[in-house]
């Protein structure tokens, strides 16, 4: 009841319950937010009184106006950073609850002008301005964040603080807030990178004359965002500083565009946003340009003089370093400021490598290199050991400082002009490919790798070449003419010595005095038919050629009364009388000439000879001379013809109106050919006086399909020989093929007779299905064929000798069988499905499907769907079999067919009277040709006799 009275406000309450659990939250520097819990059983007319007292400054108490039904309130108008006591009392008429109070400070004002004043690699000094409401009990809270993660938090009472133990090159966020009795202001924030660590161990290496490579160790605190800045200063020429754009994540860089041989200061700095590390620097010179055209200008046995060109960037401070290597081992190294130097104290005949580089402040250019051998010592005692026509063998003594790598250069001079130069490793050499009978000078020098000593010299003539082709030409029976070929190397100072010895009669030797510049000599006073030895020698100062000698006989006397008898195609018999000075060793030389060309030459000891192996139809000249040891007398001559030969291998090849005749040439000589063509016993054509190179003729305008006789004659001089053969022209082809009729198992084909053909001289050959049939008719019936199959049919005319004309062809199919069992097996409002059978189904068949009052369709197989029809339609469906070439069956398959009508829309039944019902319905999508109404009483069967036929509306 008491609770109810309190709730209704009708009961006096001695003790009013107070609020519970006051909480306090700062809104800003001059306002706070109070919240509390309401007491139980509090009347609805209860009010709340809030009093605020500044206990820090003993200020007056602020009283808020009474408010109904609240449990939260914002108190404003307060002082920043000040302590207050907040009292909340429940008030009902005439009564107040006990006071619930809360002590708390308002938010102090924030600091300003927060600055990172001094930054190192591990520390940042912060400064800020105190808040305008500063009080003695204020202090400051400093918070350090890295990537929003708190790393440090500390307090101070001064307006500055140095934060230590940081990581170099890291971006930190610093927050400073004012704090009084645990209440802090909003934060003042600033960010700063610590100074990154510097690179170390900066090194410098020359890349070329205008570029250097810098390398360094990145700092231990290397971060992926570190950039490296490179500065290059030309301190030699006080040039401007070049600054490379900072680059990420490198520890090496090539600096280009520098001047050769110049001193530079290179600085490398680590860069992060707003900060740079300490500078790491390096002093160095770029590589100077190399010298050029290094040459070993003067070489002796113990010294080499070097010269070179100074480089294009030459500077006063440049010098040159000369290095001498022997077998890749340094044996001397020296410096000079001039562009030449003579290296001394070397060993004769040794290979030295010389390197010259430009030097500036200890920096070397690339080396210019050359190699040279020192001059070796000369050979001694050079001698000519052996001489032939084209070679001279030389020998000499090796030098006292001989080394394994030494070789010798042999130089051959002719008239002070070098003609050969060759090398050897032995102390002898045979010089070849020389010209006979020529004076040569020979020089030999020691050589080591292209460096040679002074020459040792000697001279000698080569043996002159011997005369060649020494022939004994008969002048008459008591004199001969000696003729020879002078040597190819004939010289104007050559002398020729001739010696003659009668070896038949053991006579004395006659010696002619040597004569200059001759190649013939007549020797007289000799005996007819006698053998002599003739010698010819070439003579030059100090040398004679090999002897060219010739044995020869003087001319014997000639035969008389030469006669030709018993001539045939290949032989003739010759007879003659012997000469009056006949000797036992005489023989006869018989020579046969054809058009001044010698074709046979033979010897006999009798006064007659039969010459064989001659060519038919050729005019010959035969000569007979007396012969003694190959020397013949003057000839006795006679001329005659052999009989001509016969042609062979006659080949006659005809077309319908031409005949080409070829033959193999008759053996021997033919003056001309004659070809005769005869048909039906008459001479049709004659081609005569054909050249002896003509082996083919063409006869034209002949009758097709006719047998001809061909006769070919070879004619030479007064005689001729003939050979014959037979052949026929080809018949003309029949006319175009026409298919007269087709069934499922036969094709009847006809054609017209060939033109220009005589009846009875030809028939026809018909080919199909690898079968060939012969007929004299101009038609043919192909039987026992497959239905609906394509056949290739060819016909040729067959004439004399079985020759066939060109083919006449056609391709036609037998008719296919019609379809059977044509049936409608599917139905729909706008389509139907037909199926059928085929008695003999062949590859390539297709079917023409026709639906009345509709377009045709083509099907490749059964069943086949026909679409695009009218619903509820009554059609006639026809299917015609057709082959690939368009041949159709004579009897298409036919069947009636239908489409399904669309259903009517919703049916409405209206009672008319006790015996009548009125029906209405929606039109179908496509009206049928007729409509049928079926009625069925409820609960009875669904079929009854139609009572009405409703025609569709007109279209």
ZAMARGU-4260 file (C-alpha; in steps of 0.2 Angstrom, whole numbers, plus 5000, padded with zeros to 4 digits):
<rodrens>
0) 5000/5000/5000 | 5014/5012/5004 | 5021/5010/4987 | 5005/5013/4979 | 5002/5029/4989
5) 5019/5035/4984 | 5016/5031/4966 | 4999/5040/4967 | 5006/5055/4977 | 4994/5053/4991
10) 5005/5048/5005 | 5017/5059/5015 | 5035/5052/5015 | 5046/5056/5029 | 5062/5050/5020
15) 5064/5054/5001 | 5077/5042/4993 | 5092/5050/4984 | 5101/5046/4967 | 5114/5033/4966
20) 5132/5032/4958 | 5135/5049/4951 | 5148/5048/4936 | 5158/5062/4929 | 5165/5065/4911
25) 5173/5080/4904 | 5165/5087/4888 | 5178/5101/4885 | 5188/5113/4896 | 5172/5122/4903
30) 5159/5108/4903 | 5156/5091/4911 | 5144/5078/4909 | 5135/5071/4925 | 5125/5054/4925
35) 5117/5044/4940 | 5105/5030/4944 | 5087/5034/4949 | 5081/5027/4966 | 5067/5015/4967
40) 5049/5020/4972 | 5051/5038/4966 | 5035/5048/4963 | 5033/5055/4946 | 5033/5073/4952
45) 5050/5071/4959 | 5063/5084/4953 | 5082/5085/4953 | 5093/5099/4960 | 5111/5100/4954
50) 5123/5111/4964 | 5141/5114/4958 | 5154/5121/4970 | 5172/5127/4965 | 5182/5120/4979
55) 5199/5124/4971 | 5196/5143/4972 | 5182/5143/4986 | 5170/5150/4973 | 5151/5152/4975
60) 5139/5137/4973 | 5130/5137/4956 | 5112/5130/4957 | 5104/5123/4942 | 5085/5125/4940
65) 5075/5110/4945 | 5071/5097/4932 | 5059/5083/4930 | 5063/5065/4926 | 5081/5066/4921
70) 5096/5055/4925 | 5110/5065/4916 | 5115/5083/4914 | 5129/5094/4906 | 5135/5107/4918
75) 5143/5122/4908 | 5151/5138/4912 | 5165/5130/4922 | 5184/5135/4923 | 5197/5125/4914
80) 5208/5114/4925 | 5198/5117/4941 | 5191/5106/4954 | 5173/5105/4958 | 5160/5097/4969
85) 5144/5091/4961 | 5129/5088/4972 | 5113/5080/4965 | 5097/5080/4977 | 5079/5073/4974
90) 5066/5086/4978 | 5047/5082/4981 | 5035/5095/4988 | 5041/5099/5006 | 5055/5086/5006
95) 5073/5083/4999 | 5083/5067/4998 | 5100/5065/5005 | 5114/5074/4994 | 5124/5063/4982
100) 5140/5072/4978 | 5155/5069/4966 | 5172/5078/4966 | 5181/5081/4949 | 5192/5092/4938
105) 5188/5100/4922 | 5199/5097/4907 | 5214/5109/4907 | 5218/5118/4891 | 5230/5110/4878
110) 5248/5116/4875 | 5252/5125/4859 | 5267/5127/4846 | 5273/5109/4849 | 5290/5108/4839
115) 5304/5095/4836 | 5318/5107/4839 | 5333/5097/4839 | 5334/5080/4830 | 5348/5067/4830
120) 5349/5048/4825 | 5342/5042/4842 | 5334/5058/4850 | 5322/5072/4847 | 5320/5088/4858
125) 5302/5094/4859 | 5297/5111/4865 | 5280/5119/4867 | 5270/5134/4874 | 5261/5132/4891
130) 5242/5134/4891 | 5235/5150/4894 | 5226/5144/4911 | 5242/5137/4918 | 5242/5132/4936
135) 5255/5126/4947 | 5248/5109/4949 | 5249/5106/4930 | 5261/5094/4922 | 5263/5087/4904
140) 5262/5070/4897 | 5273/5066/4882 | 5268/5051/4871 | 5279/5043/4857 | 5271/5033/4843
145) 5279/5023/4829 | 5266/5018/4816 | 5252/5022/4828 | 5260/5010/4841 | 5264/5018/4857
150) 5283/5016/4861 | 5286/5028/4876 | 5275/5038/4888 | 5283/5050/4901 | 5278/5065/4912
155) 5287/5082/4914 | 5283/5099/4922 | 5293/5109/4910 | 5289/5115/4893 | 5302/5105/4884
160) 5308/5087/4884 | 5322/5077/4875 | 5316/5059/4870 | 5330/5047/4868 | 5333/5028/4864
165) 5325/5031/4847 | 5329/5021/4831 | 5338/5031/4817 | 5329/5036/4801 | 5311/5032/4808
170) 5296/5043/4807 | 5289/5046/4825 | 5273/5055/4831 | 5274/5065/4847 | 5259/5069/4857
175) 5259/5082/4872 | 5244/5085/4883 | 5242/5095/4899 | 5237/5085/4915 | 5229/5090/4931
180) 5224/5077/4945 | 5223/5064/4931 | 5213/5074/4919 | 5222/5078/4903 | 5219/5090/4889
185) 5218/5086/4871 | 5235/5081/4863 | 5245/5093/4853 | 5254/5082/4840 | 5269/5083/4828
190) 5279/5071/4818 | 5297/5070/4814 | 5310/5057/4806 | 5326/5054/4816 | 5342/5057/4807
195) 5346/5041/4797 | 5363/5033/4800 | 5377/5037/4788 | 5384/5025/4775 | 5401/5018/4779
200) 5417/5011/4769 | 5414/5022/4754 | 5425/5015/4741 | 5430/5022/4723 | 5434/5012/4708
205) 5437/5018/4690 | 5425/5011/4677 | 5433/5020/4662 | 5440/5038/4659 | 5423/5047/4662
210) 5415/5036/4675 | 5418/5029/4692 | 5409/5016/4703 | 5405/5021/4721 | 5401/5007/4733
215) 5397/5008/4752 | 5390/4999/4766 | 5372/5004/4770 | 5368/5009/4788 | 5364/4995/4800
220) 5347/5003/4803 | 5343/5002/4784 | 5325/5005/4780 | 5316/5001/4763 | 5312/5020/4761
225) 5330/5026/4763 | 5336/5036/4748 | 5355/5039/4744 | 5361/5056/4737 | 5377/5057/4728
230) 5386/5073/4726 | 5402/5075/4715 | 5413/5090/4715 | 5428/5093/4703 | 5441/5099/4716
235) 5455/5099/4703 | 5447/5112/4692 | 5435/5120/4705 | 5420/5115/4695 | 5402/5115/4700
240) 5395/5101/4712 | 5384/5088/4702 | 5370/5081/4713 | 5362/5064/4707 | 5344/5062/4711
245) 5341/5052/4727 | 5338/5033/4723 | 5330/5019/4734 | 5338/5004/4741 | 5356/5005/4733
250) 5373/5002/4739 | 5383/5006/4723 | 5381/5019/4709 | 5391/5023/4693 | 5394/5041/4691
255) 5396/5046/4673 | 5400/5062/4663 | 5416/5065/4672 | 5432/5072/4664 | 5447/5060/4662
260) 5462/5062/4673 | 5453/5074/4685 | 5451/5074/4704 | 5434/5073/4712 | 5426/5073/4729
265) 5412/5061/4730 | 5399/5063/4745 | 5386/5050/4749 | 5371/5055/4761 | 5356/5045/4767
270) 5340/5054/4764 | 5323/5052/4773 | 5309/5065/4772 | 5315/5081/4780 | 5332/5073/4786
275) 5349/5069/4780 | 5362/5058/4787 | 5380/5063/4790 | 5391/5064/4774 | 5403/5050/4769
280) 5415/5057/4757 | 5429/5050/4746 | 5443/5059/4736 | 5449/5051/4719 | 5455/5054/4702
285) 5446/5048/4686 | 5456/5036/4674 | 5466/5046/4662 | 5465/5042/4643 | 5477/5029/4637
290) 5491/5033/4625 | 5489/5027/4607 | 5499/5021/4592 | 5512/5012/4603 | 5526/5006/4591
295) 5542/4997/4593 | 5551/5010/4581 | 5569/5004/4581 | 5574/4986/4586 | 5592/4980/4589
300) 5599/4964/4596 | 5598/4971/4614 | 5587/4987/4613 | 5569/4992/4608 | 5564/5010/4605
305) 5546/5013/4609 | 5536/5028/4603 | 5518/5033/4606 | 5505/5047/4604 | 5500/5057/4620
310) 5481/5056/4624 | 5469/5069/4619 | 5466/5075/4637 | 5484/5077/4641 | 5487/5087/4657
315) 5503/5094/4664 | 5503/5082/4679 | 5503/5066/4667 | 5517/5054/4666 | 5520/5037/4658
320) 5524/5020/4666 | 5533/5008/4654 | 5533/4990/4659 | 5543/4976/4650 | 5537/4958/4651
325) 5546/4942/4646 | 5535/4926/4646 | 5522/4936/4656 | 5534/4940/4669 | 5539/4959/4673
330) 5558/4962/4671 | 5558/4981/4670 | 5547/4995/4675 | 5551/5013/4673 | 5543/5031/4672
335) 5545/5045/4659 | 5537/5061/4655 | 5541/5060/4636 | 5532/5051/4623 | 5546/5039/4619
340) 5558/5028/4628 | 5572/5016/4623 | 5572/5000/4633 | 5590/4993/4634 | 5599/4978/4642
345) 5589/4965/4632 | 5594/4948/4626 | 5595/4945/4607 | 5581/4935/4599 | 5569/4936/4614
350) 5550/4940/4613 | 5546/4955/4624 | 5529/4963/4628 | 5529/4982/4631 | 5515/4991/4641
355) 5513/5009/4642 | 5500/5018/4653 | 5496/5036/4657 | 5498/5040/4676 | 5490/5054/4686
360) 5491/5054/4705 | 5494/5036/4705 | 5479/5032/4694 | 5483/5022/4679 | 5475/5022/4662
365) 5472/5006/4652 | 5488/4999/4645 | 5493/5001/4627 | 5502/4985/4622 | 5514/4980/4609
370) 5526/4965/4607 | 5543/4963/4598 | 5557/4951/4597 | 5575/4958/4598 | 5585/4955/4583
375) 5594/4938/4583 | 5612/4935/4576 | 5615/4931/4558 | 5619/4914/4550 | 5637/4910/4542
380) 5645/4901/4528 | 5630/4901/4516 | 5634/4889/4501 | 5625/4882/4485 | 5625/4863/4488
385) 5615/4857/4473 | 5607/4865/4457 | 5594/4858/4445 | 5583/4867/4432 | 5570/4873/4445
390) 5579/4871/4462 | 5594/4876/4472 | 5599/4868/4488 | 5607/4879/4501 | 5616/4875/4517
395) 5623/4887/4531 | 5629/4886/4549 | 5618/4891/4563 | 5622/4907/4574 | 5631/4906/4591
400) 5616/4911/4601 | 5604/4899/4593 | 5588/4896/4602 | 5574/4884/4600 | 5562/4896/4593
405) 5573/4902/4579 | 5569/4900/4561 | 5577/4905/4545 | 5570/4916/4531 | 5576/4912/4514
410) 5574/4926/4501 | 5576/4924/4483 | 5580/4938/4471 | 5580/4939/4453 | 5588/4955/4445
415) 5587/4963/4463 | 5568/4959/4464 | 5562/4948/4477 | 5552/4933/4470 | 5551/4921/4484
420) 5552/4922/4503 | 5550/4907/4514 | 5554/4900/4531 | 5563/4885/4538 | 5569/4878/4555
425) 5584/4868/4548 | 5601/4874/4542 | 5597/4869/4524 | 5584/4872/4512 | 5580/4868/4494
430) 5572/4883/4484 | 5560/4876/4471 | 5549/4884/4458 | 5563/4893/4450 | 5565/4897/4432
435) 5578/4886/4423 | 5594/4895/4417 | 5592/4911/4427 | 5604/4919/4439 | 5597/4920/4457
440) 5603/4929/4473 | 5599/4920/4489 | 5599/4928/4506 | 5597/4919/4523 | 5593/4928/4539
445) 5589/4922/4556 | 5570/4925/4561 | 5562/4925/4578 | 5543/4929/4578 | 5545/4941/4563
450) 5561/4949/4568 | 5576/4945/4557 | 5595/4947/4558 | 5606/4954/4544 | 5607/4943/4528
455) 5620/4931/4522 | 5621/4931/4503 | 5626/4920/4488 | 5622/4918/4469 | 5620/4905/4456
460) 5612/4901/4439 | 5600/4887/4438 | 5602/4873/4426 | 5594/4879/4409 | 5579/4869/4404
465) 5582/4856/4390 | 5575/4858/4373 | 5559/4848/4370 | 5550/4840/4356 | 5566/4837/4346
470) 5559/4831/4329 | 5568/4825/4313 | 5559/4833/4298 | 5564/4825/4282 | 5570/4838/4269
475) 5574/4825/4255 | 5582/4808/4254 | 5599/4816/4259 | 5595/4830/4272 | 5585/4832/4288
480) 5578/4847/4297 | 5580/4847/4316 | 5566/4856/4325 | 5564/4858/4344 | 5554/4868/4356
485) 5565/4880/4366 | 5563/4879/4385 | 5548/4889/4392 | 5561/4900/4401 | 5570/4904/4385
490) 5583/4918/4388 | 5592/4929/4375 | 5609/4922/4381 | 5605/4904/4378 | 5616/4894/4366
495) 5611/4878/4357 | 5624/4864/4353 | 5620/4851/4340 | 5629/4834/4338 | 5625/4821/4324
500) 5631/4802/4324 | 5628/4789/4310 | 5623/4774/4321 | 5618/4763/4306 | 5636/4764/4298
505) 5645/4768/4315 | 5651/4784/4308 | 5660/4799/4317 | 5651/4812/4327 | 5649/4829/4319
510) 5648/4844/4332 | 5640/4861/4326 | 5646/4876/4335 | 5633/4883/4348 | 5622/4896/4341
515) 5611/4909/4350 | 5592/4911/4348 | 5588/4896/4336 | 5576/4882/4337 | 5579/4873/4320
520) 5594/4867/4310 | 5596/4858/4293 | 5609/4844/4293 | 5614/4839/4275 | 5625/4827/4266
525) 5617/4811/4273 | 5613/4794/4266 | 5595/4790/4260 | 5586/4778/4272 | 5600/4778/4285
530) 5598/4780/4304 | 5606/4794/4313 | 5607/4801/4332 | 5604/4819/4334 | 5608/4828/4351
535) 5604/4846/4356 | 5610/4854/4372 | 5606/4872/4379 | 5622/4881/4386 | 5623/4895/4399
540) 5638/4902/4409 | 5644/4888/4420 | 5629/4876/4416 | 5622/4865/4402 | 5605/4857/4401
545) 5601/4839/4399 | 5604/4832/4382 | 5588/4831/4371 | 5592/4817/4358 | 5583/4810/4343
550) 5586/4795/4333 | 5580/4797/4315 | 5581/4790/4297 | 5583/4799/4281 | 5568/4798/4269
555) 5566/4782/4258 | 5559/4782/4240 | 5540/4781/4237 | 5529/4767/4230 | 5520/4767/4213
560) 5504/4761/4204 | 5492/4762/4219 | 5475/4754/4216 | 5458/4752/4225 | 5448/4736/4222
565) 5433/4725/4230 | 5424/4740/4239 | 5409/4737/4250 | 5401/4747/4265 | 5415/4745/4277
570) 5431/4738/4267 | 5442/4741/4252 | 5458/4731/4245 | 5473/4742/4241 | 5488/4736/4230
575) 5504/4745/4224 | 5522/4742/4217 | 5538/4743/4228 | 5552/4756/4225 | 5568/4753/4216
580) 5579/4756/4232 | 5570/4743/4242 | 5579/4737/4258 | 5575/4722/4269 | 5570/4734/4284
585) 5558/4744/4273 | 5539/4743/4277 | 5524/4752/4270 | 5513/4764/4280 | 5494/4764/4274
590) 5484/4780/4279 | 5465/4782/4277 | 5458/4800/4277 | 5440/4806/4278 | 5438/4824/4273
595) 5457/4827/4277 | 5455/4819/4294 | 5466/4804/4297 | 5455/4789/4303 | 5467/4774/4301
600) 5485/4772/4300 | 5493/4754/4298 | 5509/4746/4293 | 5512/4731/4281 | 5528/4723/4274
605) 5518/4717/4258 | 5513/4727/4243 | 5494/4725/4246 | 5482/4728/4261 | 5463/4727/4265
610) 5457/4742/4275 | 5442/4737/4286 | 5431/4746/4299 | 5426/4760/4287 | 5410/4770/4288
615) 5396/4766/4275 | 5393/4780/4262 | 5409/4790/4265 | 5422/4796/4252 | 5439/4791/4258
620) 5457/4795/4252 | 5470/4781/4255 | 5489/4785/4255 | 5503/4773/4255 | 5521/4778/4259
625) 5537/4768/4261 | 5543/4767/4280 | 5559/4764/4288 | 5560/4765/4307 | 5545/4777/4307
630) 5552/4788/4293 | 5541/4788/4277 | 5543/4793/4259 | 5531/4804/4250 | 5513/4796/4248
635) 5505/4788/4234 | 5486/4793/4235 | 5469/4786/4228 | 5450/4791/4232 | 5435/4780/4233
640) 5417/4779/4241 | 5410/4765/4253 | 5392/4759/4250 | 5379/4768/4261 | 5371/4760/4277
645) 5352/4757/4281 | 5341/4766/4294 | 5334/4757/4309 | 5321/4758/4322 | 5307/4767/4312
650) 5294/4773/4324 | 5277/4780/4317 | 5266/4789/4330 | 5249/4795/4324 | 5235/4807/4330
655) 5218/4807/4322 | 5225/4817/4307 | 5244/4817/4308 | 5258/4804/4308 | 5275/4808/4316
660) 5289/4796/4309 | 5306/4795/4318 | 5320/4783/4314 | 5338/4780/4320 | 5351/4787/4308
665) 5359/4775/4296 | 5377/4770/4301 | 5390/4780/4291 | 5388/4795/4280 | 5371/4800/4273
670) 5369/4814/4261 | 5350/4815/4263 | 5334/4805/4268 | 5318/4801/4259 | 5301/4796/4267
675) 5286/4789/4258 | 5268/4787/4266 | 5256/4776/4257 | 5238/4772/4262 | 5225/4760/4254
680) 5239/4755/4241 | 5241/4773/4235 | 5256/4785/4237 | 5248/4799/4248 | 5263/4809/4253
685) 5282/4810/4249 | 5296/4820/4258 | 5313/4819/4250 | 5330/4827/4251 | 5329/4828/4270
690) 5345/4833/4278 | 5356/4820/4285 | 5352/4827/4303 | 5333/4825/4301 | 5327/4810/4310
695) 5309/4815/4311 | 5295/4820/4299 | 5277/4825/4301 | 5263/4820/4289 | 5247/4830/4291
700) 5229/4830/4285 | 5228/4812/4285 | 5211/4802/4288 | 5207/4797/4306 | 5207/4778/4310
705) 5217/4773/4294 | 5231/4761/4291 | 5247/4768/4283 | 5263/4760/4275 | 5279/4771/4279
710) 5296/4768/4269 | 5312/4778/4274 | 5327/4778/4263 | 5345/4783/4266 | 5354/4790/4251
715) 5373/4793/4250 | 5382/4797/4234 | 5376/4786/4220 | 5368/4773/4231 | 5353/4771/4243
720) 5346/4759/4256 | 5327/4758/4262 | 5317/4751/4277 | 5298/4751/4280 | 5285/4749/4293
725) 5266/4751/4296 | 5255/4761/4308 | 5238/4769/4309 | 5230/4786/4314 | 5219/4786/4329
730) 5200/4786/4327 | 5190/4801/4332 | 5180/4800/4348 | 5161/4797/4348 | 5149/4811/4351
735) 5143/4817/4368 | 5135/4803/4379 | 5117/4805/4383 | 5107/4795/4396 | 5092/4789/4388
740) 5084/4781/4403 | 5087/4776/4421 | 5080/4763/4433 | 5085/4757/4450 | 5097/4744/4443
745) 5101/4750/4425 | 5106/4765/4414 | 5104/4766/4395 | 5117/4778/4387 | 5119/4783/4369
750) 5131/4793/4358 | 5133/4799/4340 | 5146/4790/4328 | 5163/4798/4326 | 5166/4810/4312
755) 5176/4807/4296 | 5177/4788/4300 | 5173/4774/4287 | 5160/4762/4292 | 5166/4745/4297
760) 5184/4751/4302 | 5179/4754/4320 | 5169/4749/4335 | 5166/4756/4353 | 5173/4751/4370
765) 5162/4755/4385 | 5170/4756/4403 | 5161/4756/4420 | 5164/4749/4437 | 5180/4741/4431
770) 5171/4733/4417 | 5175/4735/4399 | 5162/4730/4385 | 5164/4731/4366 | 5150/4735/4354
775) 5147/4741/4337 | 5131/4750/4341 | 5130/4768/4346 | 5121/4764/4363 | 5124/4753/4378
780) 5113/4747/4392 | 5122/4745/4409 | 5113/4732/4419 | 5114/4724/4437 | 5118/4740/4445
785) 5114/4746/4463 | 5100/4758/4466 | 5104/4776/4470 | 5122/4774/4465 | 5133/4786/4455
790) 5142/4778/4440 | 5156/4785/4429 | 5154/4779/4411 | 5167/4781/4397 | 5166/4777/4379
795) 5181/4777/4366 | 5181/4773/4348 | 5192/4758/4343 | 5201/4759/4326 | 5214/4749/4316
800) 5228/4740/4326 | 5217/4742/4342 | 5220/4761/4343 | 5208/4770/4354 | 5201/4788/4353
805) 5200/4800/4367 | 5187/4796/4381 | 5170/4803/4381 | 5163/4802/4399 | 5148/4805/4409
810) 5143/4802/4427 | 5125/4797/4432 | 5116/4788/4446 | 5103/4774/4445 | 5087/4780/4453
815) 5084/4777/4471 | 5070/4767/4479 | 5056/4777/4486 | 5053/4778/4504 | 5041/4765/4512
820) 5031/4765/4528 | 5029/4784/4528 | 5020/4788/4545 | 5017/4803/4556 | 5024/4799/4573
825) 5023/4816/4581 | 5011/4830/4583 | 5011/4848/4590 | 5001/4864/4587 | 5014/4870/4574
830) 5024/4855/4569 | 5024/4837/4566 | 5036/4822/4564 | 5037/4810/4550 | 5046/4793/4549
835) 5050/4782/4535 | 5060/4767/4529 | 5072/4765/4514 | 5074/4749/4505 | 5092/4752/4500
840) 5100/4767/4509 | 5116/4774/4501 | 5128/4786/4506 | 5124/4804/4500 | 5105/4801/4500
845) 5094/4815/4506 | 5075/4817/4506 | 5064/4831/4499 | 5050/4833/4512 | 5035/4843/4505
850) 5020/4848/4516 | 5005/4855/4506 | 5002/4873/4508 | 5019/4875/4515 | 5037/4877/4510
855) 5048/4862/4505 | 5061/4855/4517 | 5077/4844/4515 | 5081/4830/4527 | 5096/4818/4528
860) 5088/4805/4539 | 5072/4798/4547 | 5063/4804/4558 | 5061/4822/4553 | 5053/4836/4562
865) 5043/4849/4551 | 5039/4866/4560 | 5031/4882/4555 | 5014/4875/4552 | 4997/4881/4556
870) 4989/4872/4572 | 4974/4861/4569 | 4979/4859/4550 | 4975/4845/4538 | 4990/4842/4526
875) 4997/4830/4513 | 5015/4825/4517 | 5026/4819/4503 | 5044/4812/4504 | 5055/4810/4489
880) 5072/4801/4489 | 5086/4810/4480 | 5104/4805/4476 | 5119/4817/4478 | 5118/4822/4459
885) 5100/4826/4460 | 5092/4810/4453 | 5075/4807/4461 | 5064/4792/4464 | 5050/4791/4452
890) 5037/4787/4465 | 5037/4798/4481 | 5030/4792/4497 | 5014/4801/4502 | 5003/4801/4518
895) 4990/4813/4526 | 4996/4822/4541 | 4989/4834/4554 | 4994/4847/4567 | 4987/4848/4585
900) 4974/4863/4588 | 4977/4875/4602 | 4966/4873/4617 | 4951/4886/4620 | 4952/4898/4634
905) 4942/4898/4650 | 4924/4890/4648 | 4909/4899/4656 | 4893/4890/4659 | 4876/4900/4661
910) 4860/4891/4666 | 4847/4896/4653 | 4833/4885/4659 | 4830/4868/4666 | 4836/4860/4650
915) 4848/4872/4643 | 4865/4879/4648 | 4874/4893/4639 | 4893/4891/4636 | 4906/4904/4631
920) 4925/4902/4630 | 4941/4911/4625 | 4947/4910/4607 | 4962/4898/4605 | 4978/4907/4600
925) 4976/4901/4582 | 4958/4896/4577 | 4957/4878/4570 | 4947/4873/4555 | 4933/4866/4565
930) 4928/4866/4583 | 4920/4851/4593 | 4909/4853/4608 | 4909/4838/4620 | 4896/4838/4635
935) 4897/4826/4650 | 4885/4825/4665 | 4894/4827/4682 | 4900/4810/4688 | 4897/4801/4672
940) 4909/4797/4658 | 4919/4810/4649 | 4913/4806/4631 | 4897/4810/4622 | 4892/4813/4604
945) 4896/4830/4598 | 4881/4841/4598 | 4887/4856/4588 | 4901/4860/4576 | 4907/4878/4577
950) 4917/4885/4562 | 4932/4896/4566 | 4930/4915/4563 | 4935/4921/4546 | 4953/4926/4545
</rodrens>
